[in-house]
Amino acid sequence: MTLRFPVPRLPRELCDLVLDGLGAETMDVWNRAWWKVRESLRHCTLVCKQWRPRAQFWLFQTFKIDR
């Protein structure tokens, strides 16, 4: 017999705050590890359906063109 326990859910607003804090790091021009932040955001899109739109917003907010 397996017991099932309900998985607690975080409020949407709290998840958005976490993703916004992470996404704001990609906007920092002086952040030398911006690619690590973008990698973290890519992983966030795979966590759950609730996180995908906000993480994608930050991923596609800016782009970098190398010369």
C-alpha positions, 0 to 999 in steps of 0.5 A: 500500500502506497501513501500519497501526500499532496505536493505543496504548491508555491503561489504564482506570484512567488515563482514570478518573483524568483524568476524575475530576480534571476532574469534581472541578472541577464540585463546586467551588462557588467555580469560576466557570468550572464551565460550561466544565468541564461542556462539556469533560465533554460532549466527553469523552463523545464521545471513545470508549465507554470514556470515556462512563460516567465522564464521564456520572457526573460530568455527572449527579452534580449539577444546578443550579436557577436561581431 
